[in-house]
Amino acid sequence: LSNAHNNLGTVFQEQGQLARALQHYERALLLNPKDADIHNNLSTAFRIQGNLVAALKECEQALLLKPAAPHIHYHQSYILLMMGNFAQAWREYLWRPGRRVYYTKMQRTPLEEVALLPSTLSGQRLLLDREQGLGDELFFLRFAPLLKSRGAWIAYRGTNKLTSILQRQPWLDYLVTETDQPVLAVNQTLLIGDLP
Protein backbone atom coordinates (compact mmCIF):
# COMPACT_ATOMS: atom_id res chain seq x y z
CA LEU A 1 0.00 0.00 0.00
CA SER A 2 2.94 2.36 0.69
CA ASN A 3 4.11 1.89 -2.91
CA ALA A 4 0.68 2.85 -4.19
CA HIS A 5 0.69 6.07 -2.18
CA ASN A 6 4.27 6.81 -3.23
CA ASN A 7 3.33 6.30 -6.89
CA LEU A 8 0.24 8.46 -6.54
CA GLY A 9 2.40 11.16 -4.97
CA THR A 10 4.69 11.03 -7.99
CA VAL A 11 1.77 11.30 -10.41
CA PHE A 12 0.31 14.30 -8.59
CA GLN A 13 3.75 15.91 -8.35
CA GLU A 14 4.23 15.57 -12.11
CA GLN A 15 0.83 17.19 -12.62
CA GLY A 16 1.87 20.12 -10.42
CA GLN A 17 -0.56 19.20 -7.65
CA LEU A 18 1.96 19.44 -4.83
CA ALA A 19 -0.53 19.50 -1.94
CA ARG A 20 -2.00 16.17 -3.07
CA ALA A 21 1.47 14.75 -3.76
CA LEU A 22 2.59 15.67 -0.24
CA GLN A 23 -0.47 13.98 1.26
CA HIS A 24 0.30 10.73 -0.53
CA TYR A 25 4.03 10.79 0.28
CA GLU A 26 3.24 11.43 3.95
CA ARG A 27 0.71 8.58 3.94
CA ALA A 28 3.30 6.31 2.31
CA LEU A 29 5.80 7.21 5.05
CA LEU A 30 3.27 6.40 7.78
CA LEU A 31 3.00 2.94 6.25
CA ASN A 32 6.72 2.50 5.56
CA PRO A 33 8.92 5.02 7.43
CA LYS A 34 12.14 3.22 6.50
CA ASP A 35 11.82 3.64 2.73
CA ALA A 36 14.57 6.03 1.59
CA ASP A 37 12.97 6.63 -1.79
CA ILE A 38 9.72 7.82 -0.25
CA HIS A 39 11.69 10.27 1.91
CA ASN A 40 13.53 11.44 -1.21
CA ASN A 41 10.28 11.89 -3.14
CA LEU A 42 8.82 13.88 -0.26
CA SER A 43 12.02 15.93 -0.25
CA THR A 44 11.62 16.64 -3.96
CA ALA A 45 8.05 17.85 -3.47
CA PHE A 46 9.15 20.13 -0.62
CA ARG A 47 11.99 21.49 -2.80
CA ILE A 48 9.61 22.25 -5.66
CA GLN A 49 7.26 23.91 -3.20
CA GLY A 50 10.15 26.09 -1.96
CA ASN A 51 10.28 24.59 1.54
CA LEU A 52 14.03 23.98 1.47
CA VAL A 53 14.41 23.29 5.21
CA ALA A 54 11.85 20.45 5.05
CA ALA A 55 13.38 19.24 1.76
CA LEU A 56 16.84 19.01 3.31
CA LYS A 57 15.50 17.25 6.41
CA GLU A 58 13.78 14.56 4.31
CA CYS A 59 16.83 14.18 2.07
CA GLU A 60 19.07 13.70 5.11
CA GLN A 61 16.64 11.10 6.45
CA ALA A 62 16.76 9.28 3.11
CA LEU A 63 20.57 9.24 3.24
CA LEU A 64 20.53 7.83 6.76
CA LEU A 65 18.50 4.93 5.39
CA LYS A 66 20.42 4.58 2.12
CA PRO A 67 23.84 6.29 2.50
CA ALA A 68 25.29 5.22 -0.85
CA ALA A 69 22.31 6.17 -3.05
CA PRO A 70 23.72 8.40 -5.81
CA HIS A 71 20.35 9.87 -6.83
CA ILE A 72 19.66 11.04 -3.28
CA HIS A 73 23.10 12.66 -2.90
CA TYR A 74 22.63 14.33 -6.28
CA HIS A 75 19.21 15.64 -5.24
CA GLN A 76 20.70 16.93 -2.00
CA SER A 77 23.25 18.92 -4.01
CA TYR A 78 20.42 20.92 -5.61
CA ILE A 79 18.80 21.67 -2.26
CA LEU A 80 22.13 22.81 -0.79
CA LEU A 81 22.88 24.96 -3.85
CA MET A 82 19.49 26.63 -3.50
CA MET A 83 20.22 27.25 0.19
CA GLY A 84 23.60 28.81 -0.63
CA ASN A 85 25.63 26.09 1.11
CA PHE A 86 28.07 25.84 -1.78
CA ALA A 87 30.92 23.92 -0.12
CA GLN A 88 28.73 20.99 0.86
CA ALA A 89 26.60 21.25 -2.29
CA TRP A 90 29.57 20.83 -4.63
CA ARG A 91 30.75 17.78 -2.63
CA GLU A 92 27.30 16.21 -3.08
CA TYR A 93 27.39 17.18 -6.77
CA LEU A 94 30.19 14.62 -7.20
CA TRP A 95 27.43 11.99 -7.18
CA ARG A 96 25.95 13.33 -10.44
CA PRO A 97 25.04 10.77 -13.11
CA GLY A 98 27.38 12.17 -15.77
CA ARG A 99 30.39 11.76 -13.51
CA ARG A 100 29.54 8.12 -12.79
CA VAL A 101 29.08 7.37 -16.50
CA TYR A 102 32.39 9.08 -17.35
CA TYR A 103 34.42 7.21 -14.75
CA THR A 104 32.79 3.89 -15.58
CA LYS A 105 33.73 4.43 -19.24
CA MET A 106 37.30 5.19 -18.14
CA GLN A 107 37.27 2.03 -15.95
CA ARG A 108 37.91 4.02 -12.81
CA THR A 109 36.06 4.25 -9.52
CA PRO A 110 33.15 6.64 -10.10
CA LEU A 111 33.33 8.43 -6.78
CA GLU A 112 37.03 8.50 -6.19
CA GLU A 113 38.02 11.43 -4.02
CA VAL A 114 38.68 14.61 -5.91
CA ALA A 115 42.12 15.86 -5.01
CA LEU A 116 42.22 19.46 -3.86
CA LEU A 117 44.44 21.52 -6.07
CA PRO A 118 47.32 23.46 -4.53
CA SER A 119 47.08 27.26 -4.45
CA THR A 120 49.81 27.52 -7.09
CA LEU A 121 49.59 25.35 -10.16
CA SER A 122 52.78 26.60 -11.73
CA GLY A 123 54.15 23.92 -14.04
CA GLN A 124 51.05 21.73 -13.75
CA ARG A 125 49.54 20.48 -17.00
CA LEU A 126 45.80 19.95 -16.71
CA LEU A 127 43.35 18.40 -19.14
CA LEU A 128 39.80 19.59 -18.54
CA ASP A 129 37.16 17.21 -19.86
CA ARG A 130 33.45 17.76 -20.38
CA GLU A 131 30.98 15.12 -19.33
CA GLN A 132 27.64 16.90 -19.56
CA GLY A 133 25.54 18.88 -22.01
CA LEU A 134 26.37 22.13 -23.74
CA GLY A 135 24.72 24.38 -21.12
CA ASP A 136 26.62 22.73 -18.27
CA GLU A 137 29.81 22.86 -20.31
CA LEU A 138 29.45 26.63 -20.74
CA PHE A 139 28.52 27.12 -17.09
CA PHE A 140 31.51 25.21 -15.68
CA LEU A 141 34.05 26.66 -18.11
CA ARG A 142 33.78 29.91 -16.11
CA PHE A 143 36.05 28.29 -13.50
CA ALA A 144 38.87 27.46 -15.96
CA PRO A 145 40.46 30.95 -16.00
CA LEU A 146 41.01 30.61 -12.23
CA LEU A 147 43.23 27.60 -12.90
CA LYS A 148 45.17 29.61 -15.47
CA SER A 149 45.61 32.48 -12.99
CA ARG A 150 47.25 29.99 -10.63
CA GLY A 151 49.84 29.08 -13.27
CA ALA A 152 48.38 25.95 -14.88
CA TRP A 153 48.82 24.94 -18.50
CA ILE A 154 45.32 24.01 -19.67
CA ALA A 155 44.10 21.72 -22.40
CA TYR A 156 40.39 21.29 -22.90
CA ARG A 157 38.45 18.44 -24.51
CA GLY A 158 34.97 19.63 -25.38
CA THR A 159 32.25 19.67 -27.95
CA ASN A 160 33.01 20.77 -31.51
CA LYS A 161 30.15 23.28 -31.23
CA LEU A 162 32.33 25.52 -29.05
CA THR A 163 35.57 25.25 -31.03
CA SER A 164 35.43 28.71 -32.62
CA ILE A 165 34.70 30.37 -29.25
CA LEU A 166 37.28 28.39 -27.30
CA GLN A 167 40.09 28.95 -29.81
CA ARG A 168 40.04 32.66 -28.85
CA GLN A 169 40.20 32.16 -25.07
CA PRO A 170 43.42 33.42 -23.46
CA TRP A 171 43.23 30.86 -20.66
CA LEU A 172 43.31 27.90 -23.05
CA ASP A 173 46.68 26.50 -24.13
CA TYR A 174 45.48 23.55 -26.18
CA LEU A 175 42.08 22.55 -27.55
CA VAL A 176 41.16 18.92 -28.13
CA THR A 177 38.03 18.52 -30.25
CA GLU A 178 35.71 15.53 -30.21
CA THR A 179 37.40 14.04 -33.28
CA ASP A 180 40.99 14.55 -32.04
CA GLN A 181 42.81 11.70 -30.32
CA PRO A 182 46.09 13.34 -29.30
CA VAL A 183 48.38 11.87 -26.68
CA LEU A 184 48.94 14.64 -24.16
CA ALA A 185 51.37 14.61 -21.28
CA VAL A 186 49.28 15.95 -18.40
CA ASN A 187 49.59 15.81 -14.64
CA GLN A 188 45.88 15.48 -14.07
CA THR A 189 42.56 15.19 -15.90
CA LEU A 190 39.67 17.06 -14.32
CA LEU A 191 36.00 16.97 -15.20
CA ILE A 192 34.76 20.52 -15.59
CA GLY A 193 31.80 19.73 -13.34
CA ASP A 194 34.31 19.13 -10.53
CA LEU A 195 35.95 22.56 -10.85
CA PRO A 196 33.77 24.36 -8.28
SESEFI-604914 format. One record per residue (C-alpha): y, x, z. Coordinates in steps of 0.5 Angstrom, whole numbers, plus 500, padded with zeros to 3 digits. Example, Ala and Ser with C-alpha at 12.3 -4.5 7.8 and 13.67 -1.06 7.14 Angstrom:
2
491525516
498527514
***
This chain:
196
500500500
505506501
504508494
506501492
512501496
514509494
513507486
517500487
522505490
522509484
523504479
529501483
532507483
531508476
534502475
540504479
538499485
539504490
539499496
532496494
530503492
531505500
528499503
521501499
522508501
523506508
517501508
513507505
514512510
513507516
506506512
505513511
510518515
506524513
507524505
512529503
513526496
516519499
521523504
523527498
524521494
528518499
532524500
533523492
536516493
540518499
543524494
545519489
548515494
552520496
549521503
548528503
547529510
541524510
538527504
538534507
534531513
529528509
528534504
527538510
522533513
519534506
518541506
516541514
510537511
509541504
513548505
510551498
512545494
517547488
520541486
522539493
525546494
529545487
531538490
534541496
538547492
542541489
543538495
546544498
550546492
553539493
555540500
558547499
552551502
552556496
548562500
542557502
542553495
542559491
536561495
532555494
534555486
529560486
524555486
527552479
522550474
524555468
524561473
516559474
515558467
518565465
514569470
508566469
509567462
510575464
504575468
508576474
509572481
513566480
517567486
517574488
523576492
529577488
532584490
539584492
543589488
547595491
555594491
555600486
551599480
553606477
548608472
543602472
541599466
540592467
537587462
539580463
534574460
536567459
530562461
534555461
538551456
544553453
549549458
545553463
546560459
553559459
554557466
550563469
553568464
560568468
557572473
555578468
562581468
561582476
555586474
559590469
565591474
560595479
558600473
552597470
550598463
548591461
543588455
543581454
537577451
539570449
539564444
542566437
547560438
551565442
550571438
557571435
561569442
557575445
558580440
565580442
564580450
567587453
562586459
556587454
553593452
547591448
545584445
538582444
537576439
531571440
528575433
529582436
523586439
527592441
524597447
529598452
529603457
532599463
532599471
531592472
530585468
534579471
534572470
541570469
539564473
538569479
545572478
549568483
***
